[in-house]
């Protein structure tokens, strides 16, 4: 399948909003709805798009994100695939990616608090103790940048970032809202009629509740999960240890990252590293220029850094299954 301009435009629109209709995309890019439907089907069949995700602000549900880096003992591909399968089936894991560098796997786990996380991670270490050589844990505290994949359009535009607002940490949802989130976590592009059947509500009621979840900042957006390697791009994760981040310096950091289009995700963390940066480039030379720019721009606060090359997005959801069950049991109504 040739990834021509129309396909890149469709991918971009689905990254921006996975719930955008085929008719809306057709009007934007100047083709028929039937052509858009056919191309989306092919993009799914050819695995350019793996699935459609609903981006949930889990902080608002009282959950914390922990990023864990694993180094495998006596590495081999069969062992790696087995760990990927185990982590992808874990009820509180929301993201698993294979990588190269010091670490072989990176995954994100959700927990209600540090005690809950300790229980979950201790259980994982116990089950995988014969396979783990080393690990590192970072706790996410703020997202600095959640960027459009501007490289799909081949042009630079103003980037966007998301960060926490001064709102209550935890909101109260009823059983119907939880069911809607559960359904959307499986397919962010699911038709309204199909969602309504699964949660036993009218389409109008589902639409109202979904809009409310967006206004409450629980649903951030809907996105296509795109395999950037199939587009010919390289994907990196750069962990930075920076010091003396004053409010002024924090503002400078946000401005720099948001003005660099190849940097598409940045979060602030607690742990060995306090900034985690994801970068997508066409080649190593382009990445090197960005790395040099980062080191020059922050040389007064940058103590050290660590680099990973990310290979495959093995598993990704935003609303982990274990969260769904626990919130139901807590009866947050």
N, C-alpha and C positions, 0 to 999 in steps of 0.2 A: 504493500500500500504506500503510495506516494504522499508524503506530508507536505502538501502544497499550501499556498497562502490561505485558502478557504478553510482547510483543516486546522491550521494554526489559529485562525480567527475563532473558530468554533471552540477549540480547546481553551482559548483565552476567556471567552464568554462563560464557559462552564466552570472555569476556575473562579471567576468573579462571583458567579451565582449559579450553582448547580440546579436551582429550581426555575431558572429562566425557561420560558416556553420555546419550542422550536420555531413558532411563528415570530416571536420577538427576535430570536437570533437571525432568522431569515431576513427580516426587515433591516437589521443592522448591517448585514454583510452583503445584501443584494442578491439573494438566491431564493428559491421556493422552499416552503416548509418541508416538502417531500425530500428535497435534496439534503436539507439539514438532518432530517430523521435518518436517512440512509447513511450519511457520513458519521453520525453519532454511533449508529449500530456498528459500522466498520471500525471505528476508533476503539470501541469496546472489544470487538472480536480480535483485533490485532494487539490488544493489551496496552495501547497508548493511555487509555483510561482503565484503571483497575476497578474502581467503584466510585460512588458519590457519597461524600461524608457530610454529616451535620456537625459543625464546629460548636461545641457546647462550652460555655464558660463554667467549668467545674468548680471554680472558686465560689461561685454564687450558690452552689449546692453543698458547700462546706467541705470540699475535697482539696487536697494538696497534690501537686505533681512532683514526682521524684524521678530524676533521670539517672539510670544505672548503667555504667560501662563495665563490660565483662571481658576478661582475658581468659581464654580457654586453656586447659591443661592437656598436653599431648594432642595438639590440634589435628583434626582431620575433618573432611567435608561431611561424612556421615554423622559425626558427633555434633557438628554445627547445625545441620538440618534437624537433628533430634531436639536440640535446645530451642531452635526457632519454633518448632511445632509445639513444644511444651509451653513456652512463653506466650505464644499466640493464642493458646487455649486457656491461659490463666484468666480468671474472672476480673482481676483488677489491673491487667496490663492493657494499655491502649495504643502502644506503638512499639514496633520491633524493626530494627534496621541492621543489616550486616555491614561491616566496615573493615578497613585496613589501617594499620598503625599500631599503637600500643594495645588497642582494644579490638576484639573480634565482633562484638555485638553491643549495640546500645538499645535500651528499651526504657519506656516510660511507664511508671506504675502510679495508680491513684490510691490514696489512703485518706482516712478522715483526720488523722493526726499522727504524731511521731510514734505513739504506742502501737497504733494500728499498723503503721508501716513496718515497725520492727517485727511484729508478729508475721506479717506477710513475707517480708524479705528473709527472715530467719527460716521460715518454712521452705522457701525457694533454695536457700543455701544448703539446707539439710538434704533436700531431694537431689540437688546437683553438686554435692560436695566433691564427688569424684571427677568432676569436669571443670570446675572453676579454679583457675590459678590465682586470679586477683580481681578486684573490683573497685570501683569508685562511685560515689553517690553525690549527686547535686540536687538541691531542692530549689525548684523554680519559685521566685517571688514576684516577678514582674515581666511582662512582655514589652520589649522596646519597639519591635517592628514585626509586623505580620504582612508581608508585601505581596502585591500583585506579581505574577510571573510575567514581567514586562518583556522578557526576551522572546516570548511567544509572538509578540507583535513586531519585534524587530525595531523598536523605537523606545526612547526614554520618556517617561511621563512622571508626574509627581507621585511619589510613593505614599503609602498610608501605613499607619501603625495603630495598634490597639493597646490600651493599658487600662488598668483598673481605675474605676471611678470611686468617688467617695459615696458608696452605697452600702447598705447592710451586707455583711459577708454571706449570710445564708437566707434564702427565701423559702417560703412555704408553698409547696405544690400539692395539688390533690392527685388522686390515683389516675384520673384521666390524663392529666398533663404528663405524668410519669410514663404512662403507656404510649403516649404520642412520642415522647423523647426516645423511648425504647424502639419504636417502629422506625423513626427517622434515623436512629443510629445504624440501622441495617441498610438503609437506602435513602440518602438525602434528597433524591430526585423522585421518589415514589409519588405517584399520582394521588391527588387529594381524595378521590373516590376510594382508592385502595386503602389509604390510611384510615378513612372513615369506617370502612368495613371491619378493619382489624381492631379498632378501639370502640366500636359500637356507638358512634356518634354520627350526626349529619355532616356532610362536607362543609356546610356553613359554620357549624360549631367548631370543627377541626381548624378551619381557616382562622377563625377568631382567636382560638387558643394559641395557634402557632404565631400569629402576629403579637399576641400578648407576651409570649415567651421571648420574642425578639425585643420588645419594648422593655422587658424586665432585665435585659442583657444576659439572659440565660442562653439563648441561641445567638451566637455571634454572626454566623453566616453559613452558607452551604457551598461545598466545593467539590470539584472533580479531583480525584487523586490521580495524578499524572506521573507516568514513568519517564523522568527526564533523561534517563540513559538512552531510551529509544529515540529521543529527539536529538541525540548526539552531544549531550552536555555532561559535564563532570560535576559531581556534588561533593562538597567538602563541609566538615564541621571544624570550627576553630574555637578552642577554649582559651580564654584570656584571663590572666591574673592581673587585675589592675588595682591600684591603691589611690587613696585620697580622692574619692569621687564626691566632690562638692556638688550642690545643686546646679551651679553654673557649668561644671564639667559634665554633669549628667545630661544637661541640655545640649552641650556640644556633641556628646556621644550620640544622642538621638538624632541630631541634625546630620551628622556625618553618615551614619548608617542609613538613614532614610534618603540621603542624596546619592547613595551608591547603588545603582539599580541591580547589580549582580548579587548584592547582599539581600536575601529575601526573608530572613528570619533572625531575630536577635532576642534573647531573654537574659534577665539578670538572675543569678543563682547564688545559693549559699553552699559552700563546700570548698574543695581544692581550687576551683575556678569560679570566678564571679560574673563572667560574661560568656555566653555560648552563642556563637555566630554560625549560621549556615549560609554557604555561598555556592552559587551555580555559575559556571563559566564554560566557554566553548573549548578551552584547552588549558594546559598547565601554565603556559606563558601568561594568559590573561589572569589566572588566579594569582600568579606570583606578583604581578603588578598591584593587585588589590592588597595582597599581604604586605608588600613594601609600603604601600600608602597607609595602611593601618598602623604599622610599626612606626612610621615617621610621624603620623598625626598624633599618636598617643605615647610617644616616647617618654614623656615626663611622668606618666602614671603606669605604663606597662612594665610589669616585673618579669613575666614569662608567658609562654603560650604553648599549646599542644595542638597538633593537627591530626585529623582523621580524614580518610577518603571514604565516603559513604557509597556503598554499592547498590543495595537493593532494599526498597521499602517493602519488608516482608509482611507486615500486618499494621493496619491503622484503623482505629475507631476514635471517637471523641468521648463517647459515653459508654464506659466499660460495663459489661454485663453485671459484674458484682455490685456496682453502684446502684443499678436498677433494683436489684433484689433487696439491698440493704435499705434504700430509701423507702421501699414499700413496707418493710418490716418496721421502720421507725415511725410509720404512719404520719408522715408530714402532710397533714390535710388541714 
